[in-house]
Amino acid sequence: MELHILEHRVRVLSVARPGLWLYTHPLIKLLFLPHRSRCKFFSLTETPEDYTLMVDEEGFKELPPSEFLQVAEATWLVLNVSSHSGAAVQAAGVTKIARSVIAPLAEHHVSVLMLSTYQTDFILVREQDLSVVIHTLAQEFDIYREVGGEPVPVTRDDSSNGFPRTQHGLSPTVHPIQSPQNRFCVLTLDPETLPAIATTLIDVLFYSHRFPSDLLLTSSSGELWRMVRIGGQPLGFDECGIVAQIAGPLAAADISAYYISTFNFDHALVDMKHREVKCLAQCHTAGQCGTRIPKEG
């Protein structure tokens, strides 16, 4: 397996819901006019509390400072796991990387953010933790860092901060999980259709929130997913092991899952037809340890 450190240097931001009007123009530019921006990494997640943006430095320049905008202090690097054949790990792969990536990083006290997509999963780590990440994962993966669009092999010796000491005895913090009644389809958009349906998608994102079912691609099996939220209070960015506490039990039970981190909370999507939500709640209790997320109720 290969671990790729992508070129993007990402900032994580929160836009308060009352301030969305101030950012509508730059968001439309980043989403629908890529030729007018040098932004190469952009994610927007709406929750009942706010809008979370994960955006590279070029995209960050497009967003004016205001009282509605919160910016996490750290700069984050983006990791992606792929096979030796070059094919990306498929969408529900947060389960597949739980043991090989998420758990080892938690053991070395590396805080991570997760962003699952239709085709692959991105792991975000703070730039300052890169040396620990390399040393921790070098035995399991062939590691490459993108430079000018080309993958360059990375070794432990390329890390400048010395070999990190393993920090055993990770003390898990119990965070409540909430499972409101909801159903999600995981969708992907054919990029060639974007110009033709830009107006529809603007309506989807900012107004009606109804997806045009005939223009989006879904998995052939047509799964429905339940979203659960991790955290009763904002989680912050310093705590380690939050993703591991959720992904680990799911991996042990061989349950596929998507995982989405936001500015305040984490969210997992599990397949509804196999009662994974109940399993997730039982595992969590026993251990005591563009996405729209609906309001609870």
C-alpha positions, 0 to 999 in steps of 0.5 A: 500500500502507498500513502501519498502526502498531497501538495495541499496546505489546508486551512479549516474554517467555520462560517456562522450560518447568519454570515453565509450571505457574505461568502456566497460569491467566493463560495460560488467562485470556488465551486463553479468557476475553477478557472478563475481560482488557483484553489485545488482542494475545497470541501464544504459541509453544512451542519445545523451549527455552521458551515465547515470549509476545508480549503487550500491556501489559494482558496483561503485567500478568496474568503474575506475576514469577518466576525462570522468566520472562525479559522483554526490555527493549524495548517493541515496536510492531506494524506491519501491511501492508495494501492500499488496499482494506483487505484484509490481505496474505495469510498467506505475505506475509513474502515479499511484504514482504521488499523493501518493508519488511524489507530497508529496515529492515535497511539502516537498522539497525532490528531487527525481530521477525516474527509470521506468522499464517494471515491476515497478517504482523505486524512488531514494531519497538522503540518507540525506532526508530519515527522511523527506521521512518517515515522509511524507509518513508514513500516506499513506504507510506501510513502510519497510526497507530491512535489510539482505534481510528481510523487517523490519517495519519502523515508524516515530520514527525510523527517527533521524532528527526530524519531518520535517516542511511542506514547502507549496507554492512550486514555480514551475520552468518552464522547456521546454519539447522537443518532437522529432519524435521517437517511443519506445517499452518497452521491458523486457528480459527473464533472462534465455536467457541472456547467449545465447544472450549476444553477440547480446546484446553487439552489441545492446548496443555498436554497432548496437543498433538493438534489436532482436525482437524475443528474447524480451518480450513486453506488449501484447497490443503492445503499442508504446511510445513517448519520451519527454525530460524535460529541456533545460539546465542540471537540476542538482540534487537539484531542487524539483518538476520536476517529480511532474510537469510532473507526476501530470497533467498526473495523473489528466488526467489518462494517463499512463507514464514511467519516466526516470531520467538521469544525465542531463535531465529527460525523460517521455514516453507516449502512442502515440495512445491517443495523450498524448504528446499533452496533456502533452505539454498543461498541462505543458504550462497551468501550467507554471510550458538499454534505448536509447534516440534518437537525436532530429530532 
